[in-house]
Amino acid sequence: MMKIRQVEWKTVTRLCYTKPVLTVNGKYPGPTIAVNEGDNVQVIVTNRVARNTTIHWHGIRQLRTGWADGPAYVTQCPIGGGKTYTYNFTVVGQRGTLWWHAHFAWQRASVYGAFIIYPRMPLPFSPPVHSHFPIIFGEWWNRDVEVVEREMMLYGGGPNSSDAYTINGLPGPLYPCSAKDTFIKTVEAGKTYLLRIINAALNDELFFAVANHNLTVVEIDAVYTKPFTTSAIMITPGQTTNVLLTTDQVPDSTGMFAIAARPYLTSVFPFDNSTTIGFLKYKATTNIKLERNKPPMPPYTLPKNLPTMEDNSFAEHFSNNLRSLASKDYPCNVPQKIDKRVVTTISLNLQDCPVNQTCQGYLGKRFYASMNNHSFVRPSLSILESHYRNLKTEFSSNFPEKPPYVFNYTGVSPVAENMNTQFGTKILEVPFGTRLEIVLQDTNFLNPENHPIHVHGHNFFIVGRGFGNFDVAKDPKGYNLVDPPERNTVAVPKGGWAAIRLHADNPGVWFIHCHLEEHTSWGLAMGFIVKRGKEPSQCLLPPPSDLPPC
């Protein structure tokens, strides 16, 4: 299946601001890509702007095709202005909702869209689905997001918060000048719909709810789950969640029910504390005819079932309810034993301000972020190309497999005991077939926070989560090795830890990073190499002829 995509500017107006926005095919958000399980997919991307870019196929395994994964300077050099690159990969053993987005700087603020994989077999849940549609959350800045990121890195302070959250690119009537930019979906009473929910926001976990309706979770990150019913969901940047919604309520005279998303607050840093709303409109429920794309008249009432921004108990309860389907057709292949355990801290850091520079972080210092006190630096040549050509000049294979200092990670003073981070391109390297466990440990430095950690090239199983410090002698005894949730992005709980297990069965170089974009810019990331196996089928394919040069 071949798709042609062009990265280009488009003038967009939101919140009374008009500005050029980076788009794909002139659409904001970008077009949905729909394929069938097992398809070979070729996406020809032409860059029509004078800025570098790449595209990442978030959650696609990319078995032996790391050249198509997309993170800049990790698996490829960027696509330069006027250049074209074909992303060529096959969708193997995956079905459901994923997404695609730019993976260069903060371009995914507007360059993103749904990636839907239709399954070979019937859906393993009921009732029958009448229709399906994507709901993609995003963030809108009135300013150029490239300038926002550049100023953040130049002065070492926190970034300006976004000016609005969006549903399918539309902020909704709670924002200035935005009643006309409201997502409204017409539905029929008595039907069941599949909502394909994607959090493409740059820096915020979100709660989502539909007024007066329950949601039944049936899939996360393109993996089926044991169905469970909930009044709302929590979804981090990078994650997808498929839910069933049955239109079984009696609407008022407007025929509409509000749908809403607002942030899940786990940080003391400034953030966008607004709420985006749209509407489900029941079709032909009254004789009153509303204009198709206009919301009802104010005042607007938020869904009573939408959690408050600081509802940690709901977020934890929701996460604990997620379980793999673990059926005969869709088994849960979690590693029962491991060959290697890596423990890494996840930290925000204060760095001393360089001499003769002005820094706008806390106490006149600079903000950075790290894993095991190592802040990731992208090299000048892609790590995958360096690895394939056996060039060791761009990285070193000595990422620390445990924290450099043992201390009370979640009990230290947020600022009094901060450590300056180290910088470089250190990689974790493992043999093909390694049964790997990674324990992700949050710290109190600056601020304990919920961190969405995304692993490229592999799905993993969240075998354990907890609060406080991970105890290697006690906590593994409580692991779920029967039906743990399988994902590609894990929410590491605020002031706690998460343990993930995976089969390192995909040769190549892969990126592991926080999906809060500001944290990735500050260096909360690491590289991960899976060495080639003994068989030809266990080796990375050769690079394509049109691989962009650096």
N, C-alpha and C positions, 0 to 999 in steps of 0.2 A: 504494500500500500504506500503510495507516494503522496506527500503533501508539500506544497510550496508556501513558504512563509517569508514575509518581508518585514524587517524591523524598520520603522519609519516614524516620523513625527506626525502628530495630529493635534490640532487646536481643540482644546476641551475647556468647557466652562462648568465650574462647580463652585458653590458658595459665593457667587458674585465675582469670582476670579476666573479670568481667561488666560490660559497659558499653553505653550506647546508641551505635549506629553508624549513620551516614547511609547509606541504601540507596536503590535504585530498586525499587519494587514489593515492598519487604520482603526482597529477596534480596541475599546477600553471597557472592560477587560478584553483579553484576546480571545480568539475563536476556540471553541471546544474541538478537541481532537478525539474522534471515536474510532476504535479499532476492535477487532475480534481477538479473543484469546488465541495465541499461536501465530498471529500475523507477523510478517516481517514489515517493519515500518521504516520508511525513508522520508525524512523531513529536510527539504532543501531550504536553508535559511540564508537569505541575502540581506546584508547590512546596508541600509540606505542612508545611514546617518554618519556624521564625522566623529563618532565615538566608538570605542571598542565594545563588543558585546559577546555573550555566550547564552545558550539555552540549556537548562537542566531539566531532565525528565524525572521529576521527584517521585521516588518510590519504585521506578522501573529497575529491575535487578541488573540489567546490562551484563548478562552472562557472557564473559569473554570479550565484551565490546566496551570496555572502559573509555575508549576514545570518543564515545558518544554520550558520556555522562554529563559533561558540561561545566563543572566549576573551573573558573579561570585560574590558570597557572597550577592547577592540581592535575587535571586530566587533559587539558588542552590549552594552547595559547588562544587569546581572544580572536574573534572574527573582526578584522579591521574594516574601516569604512569602505564601502564599495566592493567588499569581498563576499564570497559565498562558501558555505560549508554544508555538507550533507550529513545529518545525523542518521546513522544506519544501525538499527537494532531489531531484535526479535523479542516479542512478548511471550515469555515462557513461564507457564505455570502460575500465571497471575490473572485475576479478573476483579472488576469492581471500579472504584473511583480513586484515581490518583490525580496529579496535576503537573503542569509544566510552568517554569518561570525563568526569567533571566538570572544568571549567576555571575554577574559582574557588578561590583560596587552595590549601590542600592537600586539598581534598575528594576528589580522585581516589584517596586512600588506600583508600577503600572504595566509591566510586561509579565502577564501571567494568564493562565486559563485552565480549564478542566481537561483531564485526560481520562476518558472512559473506555474501559475494556469490557466488551460484552462477553459473557461466559459461554463456554461450549455446552454446559449442562444447565438444566433448569435451576432457578433460584431455590436454595434449600430452606425457604421460610414461607410462611403464609400470613395473611390472605394474599390472593393474587394482586399484583401491582397494576393499577390502571394506567399510570403514567409516571415518568420520572423527570426531574429537572435539577440543575445545579444551583446551589446557593453559595456564592463565593464572597467571603469577607475580605475587605481590603482597607487600606488607609489612604487618605488624601491629604496632601500638603499644598497649601497655597503657594509656597515657595518651590523652587527647583530642588528636588531631593538630593541631587548631586552636590549642590551648594551646601545643603544642610549637613551632609556627611563630611564634606571637605572642611567646613568650619569646625566640626566636632573633632576631627583628627588634627587639625592645625593648632588648635588652642587647648586640646586635652579635656574639654568640658563635656557635659552631656548634650545630646542633640535636642533641637527644638522638637516638641511633641507634634504629632499630626494634628490637623485641623478638623478632621472628621473620620469616622468609620463609614464604610460603604457596604452595601449589599448588591452584588453584581454591578459594581461601579457607581451606584446611586446612594447618596447620603441619607435622603429621606427628609421629612418635613420639620424635624426638630432643629435643623441647621438653617442659617440664613439663606434666603433665595432658593430653597431646595424643595419646595412642595412639588414642583414639576419634575424633580429628579428623585422619584420615589419608586422603589420596586413594588409592583403589584402583580400577583399571580392569580389568575382566574382558575377556580377548581369547581368540580361538580360535587354536590352533596352525596354522601353515602359511598364514596370511593376511597380506595387506599392509594396513596402516592408515596413514591420513594424520593426522598430529599437527599441529594448528594452534596453534603456540606463540606466546604474547604475553607481553612483559615489561611489566607494569603497575606494577612496583616504583617507588617514588618516587625513590630516590637511589642505586640500585646496578645496574651491569652484572652479568650473571650468566652462569656456565657451566652447561650442562645436559647430562646423559648418562643413558642407560639401560643398566643392567648387562648385559654380554655381547652387546649388540646394537649394530649400526651404524645410522646414520641417513643417509638420502639427501636432501639439500637440493634442493627443486624450486621454491621460491617465496620471495621476501622482499618484505615490504611490499606484498603483492597484485600482484607482478610476477613472472612466470615466470623461472626461471634455467636455465642449463645444469646438469643434474643432476650432483651430485658426492657421493661417499660420505665420511662422516666419523665419527669415534668420539664426537664431542661437538659442541656448538655454543657460540658466544658471542653473547649478545643483549643489547642495551642497552635501557634504558627507552624506550618509544615504538616499538620495532621489533617486527615479526612475522616469523616464519619457519615455513614449512610444510616438514615432512620426512616421508618415507616410512619406515616401520618394518615389517620382515617378521618375523613370529613364528616363527623357524626354529631356536630353541635348545631344548635339553633341560633342563627345570627340575628342581629338587630336589623333595623330598617336599612342600614347602610350595606348589609351583606358582607361586611369585612371584619376580619380578626387581625389584630396587630401581630407582627413578628418582630423580634428585637434582639440586638446583640450589644453587649457592653463589656468593658474589660473586667477581667479577674485580677484584682490588685494584690500583688505580692511584693511590691517594691516601694521604697521611700523616695525613689527618684521621681522627678516630675513626669507626668504622663497625661495622655488624652483621656479625660474622665467623662466623655460624652457618650451618647447612646444613638445608635442608628436603628431606624424602624422602617419596615415595609408592611405590606398587607397581603393576606390571603382573601380573595374575594369569591364568595360562594356565587355560583352562576344561577340566574333565574330563580332567586329565592323570594323576591318581592316584585311588585310592579314598579318600584322606583328604579329608574335607569341612571346610573352614574357614568360619567365620562370614563372611558376605559383606563386611562393612565393618570387619573387624579385621585388622591387620597380623600377620605372624608374630611369634613370641616373640623377645625380644632374646637375644644382642646383634645389632645391625644393622651390616651391612657396606656401606660406600659403594661405588658402582661404581668398579672399578679404572680405567675409562676417563674418569672425571671429572677434568678438569684441576685442578691446584693453584691456589690463589687468585692467585698471582703469575706465572702461566704466560703471560708476554707473547708468547713465541714462538708458542704455540698460537693466541692471539687474532689475531696478525698473519697467521699462515698461513691461518686460517679466513677472515679478511676478504679476503685476496688471492685466494682460490678462488672468490669470488662473481663471476659473469658473467651478463649478460643473455642470454636465450635467443636473441635476434636471429635469429628464423626469418622465413619469408615471412608467416605469420599473425600473428606477434608481433614486429615489427621493432624495432630499437633506434634510435630517432630522436634520437640525441645531436647537438647542434649542432656542426658541423664548424668553424665560424668563430664568433667572438663580436663583439658590438657594444660591450660594456663589461665590464671586469674590476674587481671590487671586492675589495680585500684587507682583512680585518679580523682583528685580534688577539682572542683569547679569553683573558680574564684573571680571576684572583681578585685582589682588592685589599684592602689595609688602609687604612682611613680614620681620620684623627685623631679622637679622641674629643671630642665637643662639650664646651664648658665646663660645669661643674657636672653632668655626667652620668657614670654608671658604665658602662664598656664591658668586655665579657668576652671580646673577641677577643684574638688574640696581641698581646703587649706592651701590654695595656690599651687596644687600639684596637678598631675595628669591622670586621667582614668585609663586603665587598661584592663584586660581580663586574661585568664590563663587556665590551663589544665596542668595539674602538678607543677604549678608555679612556672610554667613555660608558655610564653605568648607566641602564637604561631605567626610566622612571617612567610608570605608567599614569595617564591623565588622568581627569577627572571625568565626561566624556562620551565615548562610544565614538568611536574614531578613524574608523571607517567612516562613522558618521553625520555627523561633522564634515566628512569628505572629500566625501560625497555632497551635503551642503548648503553646501559651499564655505565652511566656517567654519575659518579658520586659527588660531583662538585656542587650540586644544587641542594642536597639534603644530607642528613645523617640518620642512620638507623638506630638511634639510641634514645628514643623517647622513654622517660623513666616509668617503670612499671608499678611504682608505688610512690606516694608523696615523699618529697625530699626531706621533710620534717614531720614527725608525728606529734600532734598536739590535739587539743580539744577543738576540732574543726568547727563545730556549731555552737561553741560556748565562749569563744574569744571575743574581746571587745571589737566592735566593727571598725574602729579606726586606730586604736592605740597599738594594736599588734599586727598591723598590715605589713606585708612583705613586698619589697620591690620584686617585680617579675623578671625573668630572663627571656631573651628573645632569640628566635632561630627557627629552623625548619627541621625539627626532630620528628622522626617517623617510627611508629610501632610496626615491626615486621614479624610475620608469623609464617610457618610452613603451610602449604596447601592442606586442607582437611583439618586444621586445628579446631578443636572444640574450645571456644574462647568465652570466658566470662569477663565482663567489664563492670566494675562497680563505680558508679558515678556519685561522688560525695560532694554535696553542697557545703559551703563554708559561710561563716558569719562576716567575712571581710566586707567592709562597706555596707553590705546589705544581704541577708539571706533571701533567696529569691527562687521562684519556680523557673527552672531552665528547661526548655524543650531541646533535647539533644537529638540530632538527626545523623544517621549512619548511611552513607552512600553504598550502593552495590550489594547490600545484604538486608534481609529482614532479620529481626531478632525477637527473642522471647523475654518479656519482663517477668523474671522469676521471683523477684522480691522488691519490696519498697518499705521504707520506714522513716522515722524521724530520729534526729540526733545523729550520732556517729555509728557507722557500720562496724559491727563486731564480728570478725571472721570466725570466732569460736562459737558464736551463738546464732547469728542471723541466718546462715545457710540452712540450719535445721528447719526453719519455717518457710523455705522456698516452696512455691507451687511448681511442681514438675509434672503435673497432670494436664492442666488446661490453661496455662498462662497466656495472656494476650500477646499476639504476634503483631509487631508494628515495624515502622521504619523511623519513627520519631517518638521519644519517650519524654514525658513530663517528670523531671526530677523534682520531688516535692521540696517546697521551701523549708530550709533547715533540716534536710534529711538526705536520703540516698535512694538510689535505684540500682538493682543488679540486673544486667541483661546477659543472655547467652545466645551465641550464634555459631553456625558452622562456617568457618572461613573457607568456603568452597568456590570462590569467584576470584580468579587470579587477576592481579592488577593493583592499581593505586586508588585508594578511596579516601574521601573526606569525612571526618567526624567533627561536627561543629554545633554550636548553639544556634537555633533558628530565630533568636532575637537578633536582628541584623546589627544593632549597635554593638552587641557583645562579640559577634564574629569580627566586626571591624576592629575591635579592641584586642582581638587575638584569642578568643575562647574557641579554640579549634585544635585539631591534630590531624596528621596524616596516618594512613593505615595501609600497609602493603601485604598482600597475600602472594607468596611466591608461587612460581609455576609448579604444577604437579608432574608426575612421571609420565602420564599419558598425554597424547596430543590434545585430547578433549579437555585437559586440565591446564591449558596454556592460553595466555592472552593472544588474540588474533593480531596479525600485523597491522600497523597504522594505515589508515586510508590515504590515498594519494593526494587528497585535497585538504589534509590536516593543516590548519592555519599555522604559519610560522610565528615565532616571537620577534 
